[in-house]
Amino acid sequence: MPTWEALGKASKAVAGGKLVIAKMDGTANEIDYPGVNVKGFPTILFFKGDAKAQPIDYDGSRDMAGFVSFIKSHAANDVSALEVDEDAEAEEQEEA
């Protein structure tokens, strides 16, 4: 969870709100969205700006570098301002 929170903070560097990092508790909310097929928890999905009806399952590493790399390789918008937060990664390593 600390990495997800740090990713959310890092996403604020992307101008114009063109990147939103969100979380939702699937056990407390119904998920009725085309293309979403939750098979387990946690499930991480990427909704590309120009293809929101075809979410992409994320199955990469659960660290900042993995998330940032995935987002940059799949984003429809310019997310070049999104960077790996070295401090958040170091904190995550300490907690593990």
N, C-alpha and C positions, 0 to 999 in steps of 0.2 A: 504493500500500500504506500509506503513512503516514496517509492519510485514513481508511482502513478500521480501522487500529489505534486512531486517535483516536475513531472512532465506537464501537468496542468499549468503550473507557474511559468515554465519555459515557453509554453504556447502563447503567452501574452505578448511575446516579442514579435509574433507574426502580425503584421499590420492589418487593420480593418476587420479584425475578428474572423479571418478566413480559415482559422483552425480552432476547433472546439474540442477539448478533451473533457469527456463526461463519464460519469459512472452511474449505474443503476442497479438496484437490488432486484434481481430477477425472481427471487422468492417472495417478494412483497408487491410485485407489479406484474400485470399481465403483459406479455410480449406478443403483440399482434401487428407485425410489420412485415410487408412482403420481403422475402429473401432471408429473413432471420429465422434460423433454426438452432436454438440453444440446446446443446446436448449435455452440458455439464457446466459446473461453475468453478473457477471464473471463466467466462467466455469473453474474449476481446474481439470486437468487430471494428472495421474501418469503413466508414461511409464516405466514399469519394464524392467530392463536390459536384461532379458532373455525372455521377452514376449512383445516386443514393439508393436506388431500388435494387442494387446488386452489392450488398455489403461484402467485404473481404474478411475472411477469418484470419486472425493473427495467431501464428503458432511459433513465433521466433523467441529469442531470449527475452526474459522479463527484466532487462536492465535498461537504463537510459539510452545507451548506445544502440541497442537493438530496436527500441521503439522509435528513436529519431531516424535511424536508417530506413526503417520500414515506411514511416510517414513520408520521408523525402522521396522515396522511390515510387510511392503510389499516389501522392497528392496531385490534384488537378490544379490547385492554386500555388502561387509562389510561397513556399514555406522555408526559403533559404535562411531566414533569420532564426529558425529553430536550431538550437545548438545543444549539445550534451552538457549538462550541468555537472561539472567535475565534483563539486562539493556534495551534491546529492548522491552521486555514485559512491563517494568515499564514505558518506554517512550510512548508506545501504550496506556496504561491505562490513562496517563496524557492527551493525545490528545483526548480521547473519551469523 
